[in-house]
Amino acid sequence: MDETTFRQALKKAGKLPHVIDELVREARAFEAYLDTRGHGLEAATPQDIRDYVSTVNEREAKIRLRGVALYFRAVGNQTLARLASELREQRIASTRQALRLRQFRGIHPDDVARLKAAGIVTTEHMLAAGKTPRLRQELAARTGVAPAVILELVKLSDLARIFGVKATRARLYYDAGLQTPDRFAQWQPQALRQMLVAWVQRTSFDGIAPLPKELVFTIAAARELPQAVEY
């Protein structure tokens, strides 16, 4: 295990020392599992990761996959990093109650009704139905909902995949210019807090900007989120 590179990458990403220690332990747990298979992390395969998570319960898998995903990202193995992130996201999604589209502010009830008639009620439905430009175009033609509204709902639903982000936060981030999870990567918590505070004051948004502690968590969660939509 290349612990030095891993720790340096985590520190650069802004992880606190106790968090770094925990993530290293998670990666080492996977390394210990691989030892029973006769090889180490450098020879790990996608099947190793799938088999590994099948040995623990859903809650434990979500915890362990985080360290595994971040380790492989740090050492440049993007294939295994993406797989671990996707498996973790699947387990998070399975225990997370999806938002209903009607909970998002600024969406006309008629558009929500048209989508509901097509069987699209939740953010999970929206992401599946609007995953690609072609699917979004077909959905707009089928429902009569404007393509711009379809895209807006897909982006709001994508933001709602970030752990802890609900309808109001998703609308705040979207309106303030953070329209997709990858937009968070360029921000540091304090700078983002200042931007959002200024934006709320300037626009009289009906809500408050997140505190720095929340933004630390949100930025980290957004950076770890696997891509789910083709824009």
Protein Blocks (a to p, Z undefined) as FASTA:
>chain_A
ZZklmmmmmmmnopafklmmmmmmmmmmmmmmmmmnopafklgcfklmmmmmmmpcfklm
mmmmmmmmmmmmmnopaklmmmmmmmmmmmmmmmpccddfklpghiafklmmmmmmnopa
bfmlmmmmmmpmklmmmmmmmnopafklmmmmmmmmmmmmpghiafklmmmmmmnopabf
klmmmpcfklmmmmmmmmmmmnopacddddfklmmmmmmmmmmpccfbdZZ
